[in-house]
Each structure stands twice: as C-alpha cells, then as structure tokens.
C-alpha cells in the first residue's frame, strides 16, 4: 500500500493535459504523477522538467536516455522506476536483446563505446558517494559533446528525484510496468516488492 494514494487522472485538468506526454512514453500516466498532483504545482513542474530532460536535442536517443534512467534506478534500488524505464526503452526501440543484455554492456557488442561511456557515467553519478572521477569524465568527453553530457546528467538527476519519490512513497506499480519488469528484468533481482 502506498504512503499516499494517487488521485484520479482527471483530478486537475491542467495536470491531465500535461500528463498526456506519458501516454507516448509509457502508454499510461504513472501513479507517481497522479500522487504529485495533490500539489498541482509540483506535478506540473515535474512534467515540464521531464519533458525538457527527455527531449532529444543532440546525439542522445530516446532509447539511450531510458537505458540511462534504468541503470540509475537499478543502482539506487528503485524497482518502480526500473520497470518504467525498461518499458519506455522498449517503446522507444530497444530490442529484446539489448534490454536483456544491459548489465553486460561493458563486454557486449550490442552497445557502442559512446553508450558504454554514458552508462559508466550514469552508474558513477548515481552512486553514493558520487563516483565520477577523471577517468570516467575523460571517456565521456571522448564520445559526447558538452551539450550531450548535460542531457545525460539531466536524465541521471531526474531519476535521482524519481527514485527517492517512488521508493519512499511505495508508489503502486501499474500493470504495464509490472509486465515490462517481468519480461525484461527476470534475469535480475528485480521484483514488484513494496509497489503492489
């Protein structure tokens, strides 16, 4: 049972209009946003930040951003966000093969050197204490320009917020996210856990 129950998707018309963004990303409005709308200003600001971070203006693709979000979420232990990001990565073109091999990214030919650098950075940036060092920075700069690095860190930071929100709230996981977790994360320690 969540700490705070989500409200109806139509509770606030402005939030509902903005939240239509998630229908493309996930196929539904996440319960995290439906909980945030208890304070509509928080929900609206979050949706606008999410849209800005996930907009593609450089070389970082939608699928790559969701895989970065997945690694960040797995690293911090948020099962809710792991299921959502793996679902979104699939919706944005992630093949079953890539999704199932994400934890072998260091040795897999399915991932480019640029992706490997971004994924290492995401894991280091989402660690406590922060583990970004000169080696990780240098490798990241070898493959991504400064604008792309801002987008990558924007994703890590966005999911840092979401990981704390959803894990602390025990946000109820939607059936589409549960299905994605069971399909793509069965080879990991992922479970629905407290998000029932």
Z-matrix of the N, CA and C atoms (Angstrom, degrees):
N
C 1 1.454
C 2 1.527 1 108.77
N 3 1.329 2 117.44 1 130.52
C 4 1.468 3 119.69 2 -178.27
C 5 1.526 4 112.00 3 -69.11
N 6 1.303 5 116.04 4 155.19
C 7 1.460 6 121.83 5 176.04
C 8 1.522 7 110.43 6 -59.84
N 9 1.341 8 116.80 7 -42.53
C 10 1.466 9 123.59 8 178.34
C 11 1.522 10 107.51 9 -131.62
N 12 1.315 11 117.23 10 130.97
C 13 1.469 12 121.37 11 -178.11
C 14 1.522 13 111.19 12 -76.70
N 15 1.332 14 116.66 13 142.49
C 16 1.460 15 119.86 14 175.46
C 17 1.525 16 110.92 15 -69.99
N 18 1.320 17 115.51 16 153.92
C 19 1.463 18 121.39 17 176.50
C 20 1.524 19 109.74 18 -92.63
N 21 1.293 20 116.64 19 166.59
C 22 1.460 21 122.99 20 177.63
C 23 1.531 22 109.74 21 -57.80
N 24 1.331 23 117.73 22 142.25
C 25 1.470 24 120.28 23 179.96
C 26 1.528 25 114.30 24 -55.91
N 27 1.315 26 118.30 25 -24.08
C 28 1.466 27 121.60 26 -178.84
C 29 1.527 28 112.87 27 -100.65
N 30 1.323 29 117.30 28 13.98
C 31 1.467 30 121.70 29 -178.16
C 32 1.520 31 111.66 30 -57.17
N 33 1.326 32 117.01 31 -43.14
C 34 1.471 33 121.88 32 -179.15
C 35 1.524 34 107.41 33 -127.68
N 36 1.323 35 116.98 34 117.80
C 37 1.472 36 120.73 35 -173.52
C 38 1.523 37 112.50 36 -62.74
N 39 1.333 38 118.19 37 -36.67
C 40 1.469 39 120.31 38 178.99
C 41 1.519 40 111.28 39 -67.15
N 42 1.323 41 116.63 40 -42.39
C 43 1.468 42 120.21 41 177.54
C 44 1.528 43 109.49 42 -64.16
N 45 1.331 44 116.96 43 -43.69
C 46 1.467 45 121.06 44 -179.69
C 47 1.527 46 111.28 45 -59.41
N 48 1.308 47 116.60 46 -41.38
C 49 1.469 48 120.49 47 179.36
C 50 1.532 49 110.81 48 -64.15
N 51 1.325 50 116.60 49 -46.37
C 52 1.466 51 120.39 50 178.45
C 53 1.525 52 111.92 51 -65.94
N 54 1.334 53 116.03 52 -36.85
C 55 1.459 54 121.13 53 -175.62
C 56 1.521 55 113.16 54 -70.43
N 57 1.319 56 118.40 55 -10.24
C 58 1.463 57 121.20 56 176.24
C 59 1.526 58 110.47 57 -57.68
N 60 1.323 59 116.95 58 -23.54
C 61 1.468 60 123.62 59 174.96
C 62 1.533 61 111.15 60 -51.36
N 63 1.326 62 117.28 61 -38.69
C 64 1.456 63 121.23 62 -175.48
C 65 1.525 64 112.64 63 -74.36
N 66 1.336 65 117.72 64 -17.62
C 67 1.462 66 119.35 65 176.74
C 68 1.517 67 110.93 66 -64.00
N 69 1.329 68 116.73 67 -34.51
C 70 1.465 69 120.01 68 175.65
C 71 1.524 70 110.24 69 -73.88
N 72 1.315 71 116.26 70 -44.89
C 73 1.457 72 121.30 71 -174.81
C 74 1.524 73 112.80 72 -68.37
N 75 1.326 74 116.90 73 -47.25
C 76 1.462 75 121.76 74 -173.23
C 77 1.526 76 114.20 75 -118.98
N 78 1.323 77 116.89 76 -23.51
C 79 1.456 78 120.74 77 -173.74
C 80 1.516 79 112.11 78 94.42
N 81 1.323 80 117.54 79 1.74
C 82 1.466 81 123.21 80 179.63
C 83 1.525 82 108.38 81 -164.05
N 84 1.326 83 115.26 82 161.74
C 85 1.464 84 119.83 83 173.94
C 86 1.522 85 107.61 84 -83.96
N 87 1.338 86 118.36 85 125.91
C 88 1.462 87 119.70 86 -177.70
C 89 1.534 88 113.25 87 -68.44
N 90 1.309 89 114.81 88 148.19
C 91 1.462 90 120.64 89 178.99
C 92 1.522 91 112.04 90 -61.34
N 93 1.313 92 118.10 91 -25.24
C 94 1.468 93 119.90 92 176.70
C 95 1.529 94 110.13 93 -60.44
N 96 1.320 95 117.56 94 -44.63
C 97 1.464 96 121.89 95 179.41
C 98 1.530 97 110.16 96 -68.85
N 99 1.330 98 116.32 97 -37.33
C 100 1.459 99 119.58 98 179.35
C 101 1.527 100 111.50 99 -67.43
N 102 1.317 101 117.15 100 -25.05
C 103 1.463 102 121.23 101 173.89
C 104 1.525 103 110.15 102 -79.58
N 105 1.331 104 116.78 103 -42.24
C 106 1.469 105 121.03 104 179.23
C 107 1.523 106 111.62 105 -58.17
N 108 1.327 107 117.03 106 -29.66
C 109 1.465 108 118.54 107 -175.09
C 110 1.526 109 113.16 108 -69.47
N 111 1.324 110 117.70 109 -2.75
C 112 1.472 111 119.27 110 169.64
C 113 1.528 112 109.52 111 -61.63
N 114 1.305 113 115.96 112 -24.53
C 115 1.466 114 123.52 113 169.77
C 116 1.526 115 105.19 114 -125.47
N 117 1.347 116 116.79 115 88.28
C 118 1.459 117 121.27 116 -172.27
C 119 1.528 118 114.33 117 -50.39
N 120 1.314 119 118.11 118 -33.92
C 121 1.467 120 119.66 119 -179.97
C 122 1.523 121 110.88 120 -62.97
N 123 1.328 122 117.12 121 -36.62
C 124 1.472 123 120.21 122 177.24
C 125 1.519 124 109.67 123 -66.55
N 126 1.340 125 117.03 124 -47.04
C 127 1.466 126 120.43 125 -179.67
C 128 1.525 127 111.37 126 -60.03
N 129 1.317 128 116.68 127 -44.88
C 130 1.473 129 120.11 128 -178.39
C 131 1.523 130 111.10 129 -65.78
N 132 1.321 131 116.85 130 -44.59
C 133 1.468 132 119.96 131 179.64
C 134 1.526 133 110.53 132 -63.68
N 135 1.328 134 116.86 133 -40.86
C 136 1.461 135 120.33 134 179.08
C 137 1.526 136 111.07 135 -63.14
N 138 1.323 137 117.35 136 -46.22
C 139 1.472 138 120.42 137 -179.17
C 140 1.522 139 110.15 138 -61.37
N 141 1.324 140 117.50 139 -43.53
C 142 1.471 141 120.42 140 179.23
C 143 1.533 142 110.68 141 -63.34
N 144 1.343 143 117.43 142 -41.17
C 145 1.455 144 120.12 143 176.94
C 146 1.524 145 110.45 144 -63.58
N 147 1.330 146 116.59 145 -44.35
C 148 1.452 147 121.08 146 179.13
C 149 1.528 148 110.78 147 -58.20
N 150 1.314 149 116.47 148 -46.58
C 151 1.465 150 120.53 149 179.71
C 152 1.526 151 110.90 150 -61.83
N 153 1.333 152 117.40 151 -42.81
C 154 1.462 153 121.24 152 -179.23
C 155 1.528 154 111.40 153 -65.31
N 156 1.317 155 117.11 154 -43.65
C 157 1.465 156 121.03 155 -178.72
C 158 1.529 157 111.11 156 -67.88
N 159 1.308 158 117.10 157 -40.41
C 160 1.461 159 120.43 158 -175.01
C 161 1.532 160 114.31 159 -85.63
N 162 1.324 161 116.42 160 -6.79
C 163 1.465 162 119.56 161 175.97
C 164 1.528 163 108.89 162 -68.24
N 165 1.324 164 115.72 163 137.87
C 166 1.461 165 120.29 164 -178.54
C 167 1.516 166 110.00 165 -94.93
N 168 1.327 167 115.02 166 112.18
C 169 1.460 168 119.50 167 178.13
C 170 1.516 169 112.11 168 -116.32
N 171 1.311 170 116.93 169 -10.52
C 172 1.461 171 121.02 170 -177.99
C 173 1.513 172 110.63 171 -130.54
N 174 1.321 173 114.90 172 -138.36
C 175 1.463 174 121.12 173 -176.20
C 176 1.526 175 113.80 174 -88.00
N 177 1.328 176 118.32 175 -15.81
C 178 1.463 177 121.20 176 -175.46
C 179 1.526 178 108.78 177 -77.01
N 180 1.325 179 116.34 178 119.56
C 181 1.462 180 120.74 179 -175.77
C 182 1.534 181 111.59 180 -82.25
N 183 1.316 182 115.45 181 166.96
C 184 1.464 183 121.09 182 176.90
C 185 1.521 184 111.26 183 -61.12
N 186 1.323 185 116.84 184 -42.43
C 187 1.462 186 120.02 185 178.70
C 188 1.522 187 110.29 186 -63.02
N 189 1.334 188 117.61 187 -45.69
C 190 1.461 189 120.85 188 -179.82
C 191 1.530 190 111.23 189 -60.62
N 192 1.322 191 116.92 190 -40.81
C 193 1.465 192 119.73 191 179.16
C 194 1.523 193 110.87 192 -62.17
N 195 1.323 194 117.20 193 -40.07
C 196 1.467 195 119.33 194 179.55
C 197 1.525 196 111.28 195 -70.24
N 198 1.338 197 117.92 196 -34.16
C 199 1.467 198 119.85 197 175.71
C 200 1.524 199 111.10 198 -68.34
N 201 1.318 200 117.11 199 -37.01
C 202 1.473 201 121.03 200 174.04
C 203 1.532 202 109.43 201 -62.17
N 204 1.327 203 116.70 202 -43.71
C 205 1.460 204 121.02 203 176.96
C 206 1.516 205 111.61 204 -62.52
N 207 1.329 206 116.27 205 -38.23
C 208 1.463 207 119.87 206 178.10
C 209 1.531 208 111.03 207 -63.59
N 210 1.324 209 116.80 208 -49.96
C 211 1.464 210 120.13 209 -179.14
C 212 1.521 211 111.44 210 -60.89
N 213 1.319 212 116.09 211 -41.58
C 214 1.468 213 120.84 212 177.23
C 215 1.524 214 110.17 213 -59.88
N 216 1.318 215 116.72 214 -46.13
C 217 1.466 216 121.82 215 -177.71
C 218 1.520 217 112.19 216 -68.13
N 219 1.329 218 116.68 217 -40.06
C 220 1.465 219 119.83 218 177.55
C 221 1.523 220 110.18 219 -65.73
N 222 1.329 221 115.89 220 -38.49
C 223 1.462 222 120.91 221 -179.10
C 224 1.528 223 111.54 222 -64.46
N 225 1.331 224 116.77 223 -33.26
C 226 1.465 225 119.85 224 -179.89
C 227 1.528 226 111.96 225 -94.26
N 228 1.324 227 117.61 226 -7.09
C 229 1.461 228 121.27 227 174.41
C 230 1.513 229 115.91 228 86.82
N 231 1.339 230 118.51 229 19.59
C 232 1.463 231 120.12 230 179.99
C 233 1.534 232 110.11 231 -89.81
N 234 1.319 233 116.20 232 102.28
C 235 1.461 234 121.02 233 -178.62
C 236 1.520 235 112.31 234 -65.25
N 237 1.329 236 117.08 235 -34.53
C 238 1.466 237 121.50 236 179.18
C 239 1.529 238 109.75 237 -59.69
N 240 1.316 239 116.71 238 -51.63
C 241 1.466 240 120.39 239 -177.00
C 242 1.521 241 112.48 240 -71.48
N 243 1.324 242 117.69 241 -28.88
C 244 1.462 243 119.24 242 176.30
C 245 1.522 244 110.24 243 -61.09
N 246 1.327 245 116.38 244 -46.17
C 247 1.467 246 120.11 245 -179.15
C 248 1.521 247 111.55 246 -65.50
N 249 1.335 248 116.79 247 -40.34
C 250 1.464 249 120.04 248 -179.75
C 251 1.528 250 111.97 249 -66.72
N 252 1.315 251 117.41 250 -42.46
C 253 1.464 252 119.44 251 -177.23
C 254 1.522 253 111.97 252 -72.06
N 255 1.330 254 117.99 253 -35.16
C 256 1.462 255 119.11 254 178.74
C 257 1.533 256 109.62 255 -70.18
N 258 1.343 257 116.78 256 -36.71
C 259 1.468 258 121.15 257 174.91
C 260 1.529 259 110.10 258 -61.59
N 261 1.323 260 116.64 259 -47.96
C 262 1.467 261 120.49 260 -178.69
C 263 1.526 262 111.14 261 -66.01
N 264 1.329 263 118.18 262 -37.79
C 265 1.473 264 120.59 263 177.55
C 266 1.523 265 109.84 264 -60.75
N 267 1.319 266 116.98 265 -40.53
C 268 1.464 267 120.54 266 177.31
C 269 1.524 268 110.85 267 -65.54
N 270 1.318 269 116.82 268 -43.73
C 271 1.470 270 120.70 269 -179.98
C 272 1.530 271 111.54 270 -63.63
N 273 1.331 272 117.14 271 -26.32
C 274 1.467 273 121.34 272 179.51
C 275 1.527 274 112.42 273 -99.28
N 276 1.317 275 116.93 274 25.10
C 277 1.457 276 120.44 275 169.64
C 278 1.509 277 116.63 276 102.07
N 279 1.322 278 118.26 277 0.84
C 280 1.467 279 119.77 278 178.19
C 281 1.518 280 110.29 279 -66.00
N 282 1.318 281 116.23 280 123.63
C 283 1.466 282 120.29 281 179.46
C 284 1.525 283 109.91 282 -73.64
N 285 1.325 284 115.32 283 156.11
C 286 1.460 285 120.02 284 176.45
C 287 1.524 286 109.89 285 -55.16
N 288 1.321 287 116.03 286 -39.72
C 289 1.463 288 121.26 287 -178.05
C 290 1.533 289 111.22 288 -62.46
N 291 1.333 290 116.85 289 -45.60
C 292 1.475 291 120.26 290 179.37
C 293 1.526 292 111.42 291 -67.60
N 294 1.321 293 116.78 292 -41.69
C 295 1.458 294 119.46 293 -178.97
C 296 1.522 295 111.46 294 -64.67
N 297 1.323 296 115.86 295 -40.30
C 298 1.461 297 119.61 296 179.88
C 299 1.524 298 112.86 297 -72.70
N 300 1.339 299 117.44 298 -20.13
C 301 1.467 300 121.32 299 -177.63
C 302 1.527 301 113.63 300 -103.74
N 303 1.320 302 117.77 301 9.72
C 304 1.466 303 119.57 302 -173.01
C 305 1.528 304 112.40 303 -56.70
N 306 1.316 305 118.61 304 -35.90
C 307 1.472 306 119.52 305 -179.20
C 308 1.523 307 112.57 306 -78.96
N 309 1.329 308 117.49 307 -6.87
C 310 1.469 309 121.04 308 173.59
C 311 1.527 310 109.89 309 -103.19
N 312 1.331 311 117.30 310 19.84
C 313 1.469 312 120.46 311 -174.26
C 314 1.526 313 112.40 312 -56.82
N 315 1.310 314 118.72 313 -32.19
C 316 1.471 315 121.31 314 -177.05
C 317 1.528 316 111.78 315 -63.11
N 318 1.319 317 117.21 316 -35.17
C 319 1.464 318 120.77 317 -175.53
C 320 1.528 319 113.67 318 -110.57
N 321 1.310 320 117.38 319 -4.08
C 322 1.464 321 120.89 320 -174.34
C 323 1.523 322 112.52 321 -88.97
N 324 1.321 323 114.99 322 137.94
C 325 1.470 324 121.31 323 174.53
C 326 1.529 325 111.67 324 -75.90
N 327 1.315 326 117.78 325 -4.41
C 328 1.461 327 121.15 326 178.44
C 329 1.529 328 111.94 327 -74.26
N 330 1.337 329 116.37 328 -13.66
C 331 1.460 330 121.21 329 -176.93
C 332 1.521 331 109.87 330 -121.24
N 333 1.329 332 115.61 331 137.19
C 334 1.459 333 121.59 332 -178.59
C 335 1.529 334 110.62 333 -76.26
N 336 1.324 335 117.15 334 162.12
C 337 1.467 336 119.29 335 174.43
C 338 1.537 337 112.30 336 -57.07
N 339 1.321 338 117.71 337 -35.69
C 340 1.469 339 120.66 338 177.85
C 341 1.523 340 110.72 339 -64.49
N 342 1.342 341 117.44 340 -43.68
C 343 1.463 342 120.56 341 177.68
C 344 1.519 343 110.82 342 -63.37
N 345 1.310 344 116.60 343 -42.63
C 346 1.466 345 120.46 344 179.70
C 347 1.522 346 110.49 345 -59.23
N 348 1.324 347 116.92 346 -41.36
C 349 1.470 348 120.79 347 178.63
C 350 1.530 349 110.42 348 -64.98
N 351 1.325 350 116.99 349 -42.28
C 352 1.465 351 120.85 350 179.14
C 353 1.524 352 111.11 351 -65.73
N 354 1.314 353 117.27 352 -39.72
C 355 1.464 354 121.04 353 -179.26
C 356 1.529 355 111.20 354 -68.51
N 357 1.331 356 116.87 355 -41.33
C 358 1.479 357 119.87 356 176.41
C 359 1.530 358 110.09 357 -61.36
N 360 1.318 359 115.79 358 -42.42
C 361 1.460 360 120.81 359 178.58
C 362 1.532 361 110.15 360 -61.44
N 363 1.338 362 116.97 361 -44.67
C 364 1.469 363 121.03 362 -179.53
C 365 1.524 364 111.00 363 -60.53
N 366 1.309 365 117.12 364 -43.81
C 367 1.465 366 120.27 365 179.36
C 368 1.531 367 111.10 366 -64.93
N 369 1.320 368 116.23 367 -42.25
C 370 1.470 369 119.99 368 -179.84
C 371 1.529 370 111.20 369 -68.24
N 372 1.332 371 116.47 370 -41.91
C 373 1.469 372 120.79 371 -177.60
C 374 1.518 373 112.02 372 -69.47
N 375 1.326 374 117.77 373 -27.26
C 376 1.467 375 120.46 374 -178.99
C 377 1.524 376 112.70 375 -93.52
N 378 1.314 377 116.83 376 2.42
C 379 1.465 378 121.26 377 177.85
C 380 1.520 379 110.99 378 -82.50
N 381 1.309 380 115.39 379 153.59
C 382 1.460 381 120.99 380 173.88
C 383 1.523 382 107.02 381 -124.56
N 384 1.341 383 118.29 382 115.87
C 385 1.460 384 125.50 383 0.60
C 386 1.521 385 110.93 384 -73.39
N 387 1.314 386 115.76 385 161.25
C 388 1.451 387 122.87 386 -179.43
C 389 1.530 388 109.36 387 -55.20
N 390 1.319 389 116.46 388 131.64
C 391 1.460 390 120.99 389 -174.68
C 392 1.522 391 113.40 390 -111.06
N 393 1.328 392 118.18 391 14.48
C 394 1.464 393 120.14 392 178.32
C 395 1.530 394 107.85 393 -70.41
N 396 1.323 395 115.31 394 120.10
C 397 1.460 396 120.11 395 179.68
C 398 1.531 397 109.79 396 -122.70
N 399 1.316 398 116.98 397 -177.95
C 400 1.471 399 121.11 398 -176.58
C 401 1.520 400 112.17 399 -63.17
N 402 1.311 401 118.14 400 -34.77
C 403 1.469 402 121.11 401 179.17
C 404 1.523 403 110.50 402 -64.22
N 405 1.327 404 116.44 403 -46.60
C 406 1.476 405 121.40 404 179.65
C 407 1.524 406 109.56 405 -65.17
N 408 1.334 407 117.37 406 -42.54
C 409 1.461 408 120.92 407 178.32
C 410 1.528 409 111.21 408 -61.21
N 411 1.310 410 116.59 409 -44.63
C 412 1.467 411 121.40 410 -178.49
C 413 1.522 412 111.27 411 -62.60
N 414 1.318 413 116.58 412 -44.36
C 415 1.470 414 120.80 413 179.52
C 416 1.529 415 110.50 414 -65.15
N 417 1.318 416 116.77 415 -39.10
C 418 1.467 417 120.74 416 178.50
C 419 1.527 418 110.05 417 -63.57
N 420 1.319 419 116.43 418 -46.14
C 421 1.479 420 120.73 419 179.86
C 422 1.527 421 112.83 420 -64.86
N 423 1.315 422 117.11 421 -25.08
C 424 1.467 423 120.62 422 179.32
C 425 1.527 424 112.01 423 -69.32
N 426 1.333 425 116.58 424 -20.05
C 427 1.468 426 120.08 425 -174.15
C 428 1.521 427 114.76 426 -120.32
N 429 1.324 428 117.17 427 -20.67
C 430 1.461 429 120.81 428 -173.99
C 431 1.520 430 109.95 429 -129.79
N 432 1.331 431 116.67 430 143.63
C 433 1.467 432 118.41 431 175.96
C 434 1.535 433 109.21 432 -83.10
N 435 1.306 434 116.26 433 173.88
C 436 1.462 435 120.15 434 -174.09
C 437 1.525 436 112.64 435 -62.78
N 438 1.327 437 117.10 436 -35.53
C 439 1.467 438 120.02 437 178.15
C 440 1.533 439 110.71 438 -64.21
N 441 1.335 440 116.11 439 -41.84
C 442 1.465 441 120.18 440 178.48
C 443 1.526 442 111.33 441 -66.20
N 444 1.325 443 116.67 442 -37.53
C 445 1.468 444 120.42 443 178.46
C 446 1.524 445 109.86 444 -62.87
N 447 1.326 446 117.53 445 -38.08
C 448 1.465 447 120.45 446 176.25
C 449 1.528 448 109.92 447 -61.83
N 450 1.334 449 117.84 448 -42.03
C 451 1.466 450 120.58 449 178.20
C 452 1.524 451 111.05 450 -63.76
N 453 1.329 452 116.95 451 -43.20
C 454 1.467 453 121.18 452 -179.30
C 455 1.529 454 110.47 453 -62.10
N 456 1.328 455 116.39 454 -48.56
C 457 1.463 456 118.94 455 179.88
C 458 1.526 457 111.22 456 -68.34
N 459 1.323 458 117.44 457 -29.53
C 460 1.461 459 120.56 458 174.16
C 461 1.520 460 111.01 459 -59.18
N 462 1.338 461 117.16 460 -41.26
C 463 1.467 462 121.12 461 178.67
C 464 1.533 463 110.23 462 -66.07
N 465 1.322 464 116.54 463 -46.90
C 466 1.471 465 120.10 464 179.38
C 467 1.530 466 109.76 465 -57.69
N 468 1.317 467 116.78 466 -44.95
C 469 1.467 468 121.38 467 -177.55
C 470 1.524 469 111.83 468 -68.50
N 471 1.330 470 116.89 469 -41.13
C 472 1.464 471 120.71 470 177.38
C 473 1.524 472 110.28 471 -58.22
N 474 1.331 473 116.10 472 -44.62
C 475 1.461 474 118.64 473 -178.95
C 476 1.521 475 112.23 474 -75.58
N 477 1.316 476 118.24 475 -22.33
C 478 1.458 477 119.58 476 170.67
C 479 1.518 478 110.09 477 -60.29
N 480 1.323 479 116.80 478 -42.40
C 481 1.469 480 122.21 479 176.73
C 482 1.531 481 110.13 480 -64.84
N 483 1.325 482 115.84 481 -50.23
C 484 1.460 483 120.11 482 -177.19
C 485 1.529 484 112.01 483 -64.41
N 486 1.334 485 117.17 484 -39.00
C 487 1.464 486 120.04 485 179.95
C 488 1.519 487 110.73 486 -59.88
N 489 1.328 488 116.71 487 -43.61
C 490 1.452 489 119.97 488 179.34
C 491 1.532 490 111.26 489 -69.30
N 492 1.330 491 116.51 490 -40.63
C 493 1.461 492 120.99 491 179.92
C 494 1.527 493 110.33 492 -60.45
N 495 1.321 494 116.43 493 -55.67
C 496 1.462 495 120.66 494 -171.88
C 497 1.518 496 113.19 495 -73.93
N 498 1.320 497 117.31 496 -35.41
C 499 1.452 498 118.91 497 179.79
C 500 1.531 499 110.52 498 -71.95
N 501 1.327 500 117.22 499 -37.93
C 502 1.467 501 120.62 500 178.51
C 503 1.524 502 111.57 501 -72.22
N 504 1.327 503 116.99 502 -38.76
C 505 1.464 504 121.57 503 179.21
C 506 1.522 505 112.59 504 -74.37
N 507 1.335 506 116.83 505 -23.28
C 508 1.458 507 118.88 506 -171.73
C 509 1.512 508 109.80 507 63.02
N 510 1.343 509 115.71 508 38.59
C 511 1.467 510 122.23 509 -175.50
C 512 1.524 511 110.95 510 -51.24
N 513 1.320 512 116.47 511 130.91
C 514 1.458 513 121.49 512 178.45
C 515 1.525 514 110.12 513 -64.83
N 516 1.332 515 115.69 514 128.81
C 517 1.453 516 121.15 515 -177.91
C 518 1.532 517 110.20 516 -82.87
N 519 1.305 518 116.54 517 134.64
C 520 1.456 519 123.59 518 179.25
C 521 1.539 520 109.64 519 -74.61
N 522 1.333 521 116.23 520 154.87
C 523 1.467 522 120.29 521 -175.14
C 524 1.529 523 112.41 522 -60.62
N 525 1.334 524 118.52 523 -37.01
C 526 1.463 525 120.25 524 178.56
C 527 1.518 526 112.26 525 -62.85
N 528 1.321 527 116.69 526 -37.27
C 529 1.460 528 120.89 527 178.06
C 530 1.526 529 110.76 528 -71.54
N 531 1.336 530 116.52 529 -39.77
C 532 1.465 531 120.07 530 177.11
C 533 1.519 532 110.11 531 -59.92
N 534 1.331 533 116.74 532 -46.06
C 535 1.468 534 121.34 533 179.57
C 536 1.530 535 110.98 534 -59.02
N 537 1.337 536 117.07 535 -43.24
C 538 1.468 537 120.74 536 179.57
C 539 1.520 538 110.72 537 -64.41
N 540 1.328 539 116.80 538 -43.00
C 541 1.460 540 120.11 539 178.04
C 542 1.518 541 111.65 540 -60.37
N 543 1.325 542 116.17 541 -44.95
C 544 1.463 543 120.25 542 -179.50
C 545 1.526 544 111.73 543 -67.08
N 546 1.323 545 117.13 544 -31.50
C 547 1.460 546 121.15 545 -179.15
C 548 1.524 547 112.19 546 -78.02
N 549 1.334 548 116.96 547 -47.94
C 550 1.464 549 120.25 548 -170.29
C 551 1.521 550 115.35 549 -103.54
N 552 1.317 551 117.28 550 -12.14
C 553 1.465 552 118.83 551 -175.77
C 554 1.518 553 112.86 552 -117.42
N 555 1.328 554 117.19 553 13.49
C 556 1.465 555 120.42 554 -177.88
C 557 1.527 556 112.32 555 -66.38
N 558 1.331 557 117.19 556 -19.71
C 559 1.463 558 120.71 557 178.80
C 560 1.533 559 112.02 558 -89.75
N 561 1.338 560 116.72 559 10.48
C 562 1.469 561 122.22 560 178.14
C 563 1.521 562 108.38 561 -120.49
N 564 1.312 563 116.15 562 -173.11
C 565 1.461 564 120.78 563 177.88
C 566 1.532 565 112.10 564 -87.44
N 567 1.335 566 118.07 565 10.18
C 568 1.456 567 122.46 566 -177.24
C 569 1.533 568 111.50 567 -61.32
N 570 1.329 569 114.83 568 143.36
C 571 1.466 570 121.97 569 170.83
C 572 1.525 571 107.66 570 -153.04
N 573 1.315 572 116.68 571 163.97
C 574 1.455 573 120.96 572 176.34
C 575 1.522 574 109.18 573 -63.74
N 576 1.325 575 116.81 574 -37.59
C 577 1.449 576 122.00 575 176.46
C 578 1.522 577 112.56 576 56.34
N 579 1.325 578 116.60 577 -131.43
C 580 1.464 579 121.34 578 -175.64
C 581 1.525 580 113.54 579 -75.97
N 582 1.326 581 117.75 580 1.16
C 583 1.465 582 121.86 581 -175.97
C 584 1.538 583 112.05 582 -92.56
N 585 1.308 584 117.03 583 29.86
C 586 1.480 585 122.10 584 -179.60
C 587 1.506 586 110.76 585 -78.58
